[in-house]
């Protein structure tokens, strides 16, 4: 039974509703706030309301752009259309295609309702946090709850929420206004100014420092953030501010490999490690299973987000629908029920089931280059052998068998990535003929024989109607990402979020808890800090810690002749460890919008790169926000409304290789 369901009470709707522009200073219901914020219980209800708002990141938007539970999750805007995840078929809605411009329908545009809703949603989180922070200093508040004074913790969590929202705002828009007070009818402001990114990061650092001082090591209740979350984001802010030494110090405290000095004790709480439940479990894939994600049972978890089925405020998550392959394009009737199958490949209809993780939407897919990253990091990789595909003239069967027989590291084994389905006559059906015309050589299938239970149907890159034997894992994984296309919704995808409520396979969402932040990312953040400090040995240790757990090939030292090369390797390792988890746009923009975001998208995202322009390194400022700032100009980002782009900052990439030349070293 969940103890924290992020229920958004009716009395808080006026205070926290996200359909209003908080830079328009819509006054909150101060009577409601005056009544609510008189006790620790009331403040906890306010925090639950904030978490209900934040959780929209993994929930969805409706077709008209309003926030709701739907298949296109809001957070997809921050991790799709980057260097390691493509935007799917290109037909998806705003979140997955916000920087992948459709012909005649530019999504990243000042007049797009979706961008306005996204911008205002994050400021609604900030306003809700400001309300708690400001009202916590009022007199005559009963802070006792469960026999303990809750003021410090409540303030810490509110500061964490504010910093969290500014982090995504900077990732999306760059310079944004800093607002630290509660919106009331008496303080209406029409002269906001955009603060430079570095100033916003400095404010985030202050917020996360307060959070790290006041949030306990253990979550207050199931789903509450831990001190580790604050320390992680604090270190990230330090890296954004070019303070890698401070970043490493905070990460040492989090990971436990640093010494807590006397001066740290009043800052970061008890040194009793029994309160400090952090460590890497032995198994990579098991920790994502729904019963294993919460802090109480998973030592790697820093923060788990909560949902609940058939519960008011329980909500739904849609993360798996964005990445999981689409069950579509071949509807058929079985008995009296109309089904939408996975694909009509080789004249067979595969259907969603509990075991298969339910329905997907195929709104994004993994860059085939990432498959090669896993190949390079697997123990059996031999640098002397060429990568698949084999030389011109090799057969599809050769490629299939090569990949099928290769033993991948745990982060890309068959439990980590869905690479194929097994034919199940209790779920699947024939749509044209009852013979397996071109089985891709699984052990128990033969071409021209009737489909049998357990026959293997590999996922591939070809069209859904293809039944010539070329649609298989070999082509999908051996495919050259430099000539990739955007027509496939059936490529291998990570399993970590593809879990469904048992018995509800046809729903486009689930109500299962999910890891939001974990220690594996903290190790890679510390590796980045150590590389920037010139400590390649320490950074290598951090990478090898994760590779050892994943049973991957260890490295001797972080490769690369320059700092940029070394950081590129860290980014590749983040793809291996965190694919589908991290907000990649936040990472790349923090490290450098040209040096890393623009450059890597142009080099590696051959599906989207021609549809992503240089102004797309930032989202457009919504025109509604500009219009609401009545007494002072609110500058637009370069590339819109006549604002010029400084092309010298974002030159066209001159590639050091072509599709016919060897790839850059990916270790």
N, C-alpha and C positions, 0 to 999 in steps of 0.2 A: 504494500500500500504506500503510495507516494505521500510524503508529508508536505511537499511544496509543489503545487500545481500551477503556479503563476496565474491564479485566478484574478481576473480584472474586475473588481467589484463595481456594481452599478454606480456607487457614489463617487467613483474615481473617473468615470468616463469623461466628464466635463474637463477634468484636470489633465488627463493624459491622452485624450483622443488625438489621433494622428492625421485626421483629415483636415486640419487647420494649419495655416502657415504660422509657425511660432515666431518667425521674423516679422510677421505682421502684428505681433503682440496681441493676439486674441486673449482677452482677460480670462483667467481661470475662474472657477466657481469658488471664490474665497471663503464663502460660508461653509462649504463642504470641507475645505482644507482646515479652516479654523476648528471645526468639530473633530476632524480626523486626527490631526497632529497634536494630541494632548497626552498620548501614552505610547509606550514602546510597542504595544500591539498595533496601534494605529500606524506608526511608522513602518512596522513590518508589512502591513497591508499595502502601504505606499511602495515599498520595495518590490512586493509581489506584482504590483501594477507595472512597475518599470520592467521587470523581467518578462511580463506578458508582451510589452512593446518590443523588447529586444528580440524575443523569440520569433518575431515576424521575419527575421533574416532567413530562417529555414522553413518558413511557411510561404505563402504564395500571394500572387496578385491575380485579380480577375481580368477578364478581357479588356475592360475599360480602364485598367490601370489602378484601380482602388485596392487597398490592402484587404486580403481575405485568404482563406484556405483554398489554394488552387495549385495546379501542377507546376507552375513556373515560380520557383522560389526567388524571393527578393535577393538573397545573398549571391545568386548566380552572377549578378553584375560584377562581383568582385573576384570571381575565380574562373570565368569563362571568357574566351577571346583573348587569352594571354599566350605564353610560350608553350605550355604543356597541355592545355585543354582547349579544343576547338569548339565552335559554336554549333555543332551538330549539322543538320541539313540546311540551316539557313532560313527555315520557315517558322522557327519558334517565336515566341512573343518577347516583349521588351527586355526582361531581365537577362536572358541568355544572348541577346543580340544587341545590347545597348551600344557597343562600339563596332558592331559588324553591320555596316550600313546597307540597307536593302534599297534596291532601285526604286526611286520615287518615294521612299518612305524612310527618311533619315531619322533614326531613333535618337541618336545623340544630338539633340537639337533643343534650343531654348524653349520652344513651344510644346515640347512633348510632355503630356500629363504625367507619364511614368516618372520622369526625372524630377518633376516637381514633388510628386508623392514621396519619392525616395529621399530627397533633400529634407522635406518637412518631417518625415518620419524620424530621422536622426535628431533633428532639433526638438522634436517632441520628447525624445528620451532625455535630452539635455535639460529641457525645461522641467521635466518631472524630477530629475536629479537635483537641479537647483532649488526646487521647492523644498525637498527634504533637507538639503544642506543649510538653507537659510532658516527654515523653521525649527531646526534642531537646536538653535541657539536661543530660542524663546524661553521664557521663564515658566515655572509651574508645570513642567512635563514629568510625568511618572515614567521613568526609564527602566523600572524593574519589570522583568519578564523572566519567568522560570527561575526566579531567585537571583538573577544577575542583572547588573547595569548594562544596558544594551546600546548606550549612546555612541560609544567609540566604534563599535562594529557597524551600526547603522550608517554612520557618517562614512566609514571606510567603503562600504558597498555602494553608497551613492556616488562617491568620488570615482570609484571604479567604473560605474555605469557611464558617468559623464566622459571620462577619458576614452572608454570604449567607443562611444558615439563619435567623438572628435577624430578618432583613429580612422574610421571609415569615411568620414567627411573629407579628410585630407587625402585619403587614397583616391577618392572619386574626383574632387574638385580642386585640390591644392589649397590655395589661400581661401580661408573662410572666416566669418566673424566669430570672435570669442565672446560668448555671453555667459556670465557667471551669476546672474541674479534671476529671481523668480519673476515671470511675467504677470503683472497685475494691472488693473485698470488705471492706476495712478502713475505708472512708469512706461507709458507707451513711447516707443522709440522709432523714429523714421530716418535715422542717420547712421545706420550701421556701416562699419568699415571692414573690409576684408583684411585679416591679419596674415602676414607672411607665414608660410608653412612652418618655418623654424620656431616662430613664436607660438604657434598652436602646439607643436611638439613639446615646447618648454612647459606649456600649461598642462599637457597630458602627463609629463614627467612629475609635476607637482601633485596632480590628482593621484597618480599611481603610487607615489611615495606615501601619501596620506593613507591610501588603501592598504599598502604593505605594512604600515605601522599598526593598523587597527583591525584588519580582518584576521581571524584566527587560522591556525594551520588546518584545523578540521573544519569542514563546512558546518555552518550553524544548523542547517537542516538539509535534507536531501535536495540537491540541486543548487544550493548556495555556492557562490565562488569561494575559493580558498585563498590563503595568503600566497600560495604558489602562483595563482593567476596574476595577482598584483605584481609580484616580483618579476614574472615573465614579461608582462607588458612594460614594466618600469625599465627593464634591461633593453627592450626593443626601443623605447623612447631615447635611451642613452645612445644607442647606435645611430638613431636618426639625427641626434645632435652631435655626432662625431666624438662620443665619449666611450670608446670601447673598453677602457680600463674600468670605468664604473659599471658598465654593462656586465663585464665578467665578474666583478665583485658580487653583484646581486644574483647572478646565475649560480655562482659558487654556493651561495647561501641556499638557493632553491634546490640545486642538485645534491648538495650535501658534501661536496668535495672541498669546500672552503672552511676556514676556521672562523667561527663566530667570536669576535673579540668582545671585550667588556663594553666598548662603546656601542656595539650592535645590539646588546641584550635589551636595553629599553626601547630600541627601535623596532626590532623584529621578534620580540617575544621570547618565549621559553627556549632554552637550548635542549630541553628534554626531547630526545629523538622519538620517544613513544608518541609524541604529538605530531611528529613530522613523517607522516606515512607517504613517502615518495620513493619510487624505485621502478626499475624496468622489469616487468614480468618476463618469464622465459619465452612465452609463445606470442608471436606478433599477431596472428589472425584471431586467436581466441578472445582477445580483449575487446573486439568490436561486437561480439555477440551480445544481444540485448540484455541478457542476464549478467553480463560481466562488465558493464560500462560504468556503474556507479562507484563513487569513491570508496565506499565501504568494502568493496570486493576487488577493486582494481588499483594497485599501487601506483600505476602510471597516470591515472586520471587526476587532472587539476580542476576540471570543471565539467560537469555533465548537465546537459539541458534536458528538461523533463516534459513529457507529454502524458496524457492519460485518456483512455478510451471511455466513452459514455460518461464523461464527467464534465460538469459545467466549468469552462475555463481550461479544460484539458488540452485542447488544441490538437493540431495535426502537423506532421513534418513532411516535407516534400523533397528532401535532399536526394533520396534514391531515384525519384522520377527524372531528375535532371540528368543523371549520369547513366542510369540503367537503360539497356537497349529497349527499343520500342516494340510493343506488341500491337502491330497495326498493319493496315494495308490489305488484309485478306480476311474480311469478315465472312463468317459462315454460320450456318445454323446446325446445332447438335441437339436433337430432340426438339424441344420448344424454346430453347434458349439461344439467342443470337450472341455469338462470341466474336471478339476481335483477336485474331491469332498473332503470333510473333512474326512469322514471315511465311510466305508460300514458297519456300525454297525446296527444289527437287520434288515439287508437287506434294508437299506435306505441310500441314498446319500445326505449328507448335503453339501451345497456349500457356498463359501464366498459371502458376500454381504456388502454393505456400513454399514448397521446396525450392522453387526457382526464384523466390523473392518477390513474387507479385508482379504487377504491371510496371513497365517503365515507359518513358516518353521519348528517350533518345534526343533530348534537346541539346546535348553536348556530347563530345566523345574525346577520348584520350588521343593525343598526338602520337602516331606510330613511332616517333623517335623515342618516346618514353619506354616502349617495349624493348628497344635496343639498349636503353640505359640499364634495364633489368638484366638483359642478356650479358652486358659487359660486367655487371657486378656479381653474377652468379659464379659459384665455385668452379664450374667446368669450363669457363671461358678461357680460350687459348688465344693470346694476342697475335700469335703467328697465323691463325686461321682467319679467313675473310668472314665478314658478316654475311648472313643470308640477306637477299636472295643470292643463290649461286650465279655463276656466270651465265650470260645469255645462252639459251638453248637447254637449260636445265628444266626439268618438268615440275609441274605443280606438286606431284606426288613426292618428289625429292625434297621440296621445300617443306611440305607438310610433315614428312617423317623426321626431318631435321629438327623442327621446332617441337614436335610431339615427344621425341625421345630425349630432348634436352632437359636436364634437371635444373630448374630455376631456384633461385633463392626464395625464402618464404614470402617476401613481399610481392612476388609475382607467381607463386605456385597456383595450382588449380583451386586452392581454397581462398586465395587472395583475389584472383581475377577470374571472372566468368569467361571461359574461352570456348565452351561448347555446351550443348544440351544432349541428354540421352532421350531417345524416343520412348514415350510412355503411352501405350494405346489406351490407357484409362483416361488420359488427358488430351492426347493429340489425335489427329485424324488425317486421312488422305484427302486431298482436294481434287485430284485428277486421276491418278492411277495408283495401284497398290504395290508397285514395285519400287525398290530403291535403285534409281537409274544410274547414279554416279556416286556411290558411297566413297567418302574420302579415306578409304583404307583403314577403318578401325578394325580392331582384332576380330570382332564378332559380326561384321557386316560384309556382304558381298554384293558387287554390282549386279543388278538384274534380279536379285532375290527379293521376296516380300520383306517389307519392313518388319523388324523384330524388336521386341522390348530390349532396351539398352543400346540400340544402334546409335552411333555418334553423329550428331549434326554440328559441324564446326561453325563458329561465327566467322564472318568474313567481310569483305569490302564491296562485293559486287551487288548488283541490283537484286531486289527481292524476287524477281521472276527468273533469275538465273538458275539453271539446273544442269550446267555443263561440267560440273566437277571442279570449277575454279573458285567457288565460294567457300573458302576454308581458312583455318587459322594460319596456315603457312603463308598465304598471300597477304592476309591481314597484317601479320606481324613482320613479314619480310618486305612489305611494301615500303618503297622509298618515301619518306615523309616530305622530301623536297619536290615531289610531284603529286602530292596528296590532293584529294578533292573533298567536296563538302556534300556528297550525296549519300553517305552511308549512315545508317542508324543501328548497325548490327555488328559493330566491332567489339572486341573484348572490353570489359568494364570492371572497375573495382567492386568487390562484394561488400566492403566494410559498411556501406549504408543501405544495401539492398535487402533489408529485412521487412517483412510485412506482418501485420496482425494475423494470427492463424485463423483461417476460414474466410479471409477477406482479400483473396488474391487479386480481385478485379478492381480494387480501390486504387486510386492514384495518390495515395498518401498512407502513412502509418501513424500510430500513436505510441511508438516505442522510443525509449530514452536513447540519446546519442551523446558520445563524447564530443565536447566542444573544444577543449584544449587539453593537451597531454604533454608529459615530460619529454617524449621523443623530440618534439619541436624545440624544447628548451635546450637540449643537447646541441642541436644544429644552430640555434641562436648563439650559444657559447662558442661553437666552432667558428662562426663568423667573427665574433669579437676577438678571438684568439688569432685568427688570420690577420685581422686589421692591426693587431699589436705585434705581428711578426712571429708569433709563437706557433709555428707550423706543427711542431711535435704535439702540443696540447690539442690543437684542432684535429690532428690525425687521430688522437686517442678518442675524442668525442665521436667522430665518424665511425671508427672501428667498434666503439661500444654498441652502436645501433646495428652495425653490420654483423657483429658477433651474434646478437640476439636474432637477427634475421637469417643466420647461417649463410651469409654472403661472403664474397671474396674480400679479404682485408687488403688495405693499401699500406704501402711503406711510408708515404708522406703525401700531404695534400699536393696534387700536381699543379703545374702552371708556372710559367716564367715570370708572370706579372701578378700584381694584386688582383686585377680584373679577372685574369685566368683562374686564380684560386677561388675567387668569389663565384665565378661561373660554375666551378665544380661544386661548391656548397649548394648553389641553386639546383644543380642536377640531382644532388643527393636529397634535397628537400622534395623534389618530384618523386624520387623513389620511395621515400618514407611517408610523405604527407599527401600523396595525390588524392584529390577530391576533398581534402580536409582544410588546407590553408587557404586564406583569402589571398591568392597569388598577386592580385593587383596591389594590395596593400604592401606586400613584400617588395615587389619590383619598383613601385613608386618611391618607397622609402629608400631603397638602395640607389636609385637614380632613374628619373623618367626617361632620359635618353640613353645613358650608358648601359642600363639594364632593361628597362621595359621596352622601349621602342626598338632597340637593337635586337633583343632576343625574339620579340614578336616577328620582326622582319626576317630574321635568320631561320627561325624554327617553325613558325606557324604558317605553313604554306597553304592551309585551308582558308585562313582569314586575312592574311596580310594585305592582299590587294584591296580589301574592303575596309581596312583600318587606315585612316589618314593621320597625319602628324598631330592635328588638333585633338585626336581621340585619346591622347595620353592623359587628358583631363575630360571630365564630363562638362557639358555646357551648363552655365548658371541658368536656372529656370527664369524665364522672362517674368513670371509672376513675382519672384523675389525682387528682381530689379525694379519692377513697377511699384512695389510696396515701399521702397526706400525713398520717400517723397522729398526729403530735404537734403539729400546728398547723393551724388552719383554712385552707383554700385557697379564696378567694372565687370565686364564680361570676360570670359576666358578667351585666349587667342583662337581665331578661326571662325568666330561667329559674330554676327552683327557688325561686320566691318572691322573688327579688331584684327590687326595683322599678326601673322606668325613669324617669329624670328627663325627663319629656316637655317641660319648658321648654327643654331643650337640643336637642330634635329635634321642633319643632312641625310640624304638617301644613303642606304647601306650599300657599300661596295663589297660584295661577297668574296671571301678568300677562296671559294670553291664553287663549282657548278654541280649540276646533277650528275655529271659524268666523272667527277673527281672524287677522291676519297673524302670521307666525312672528317670533321674536326675530331680530335681525340676526346672520347667520352669516358675513359677510365672505367 
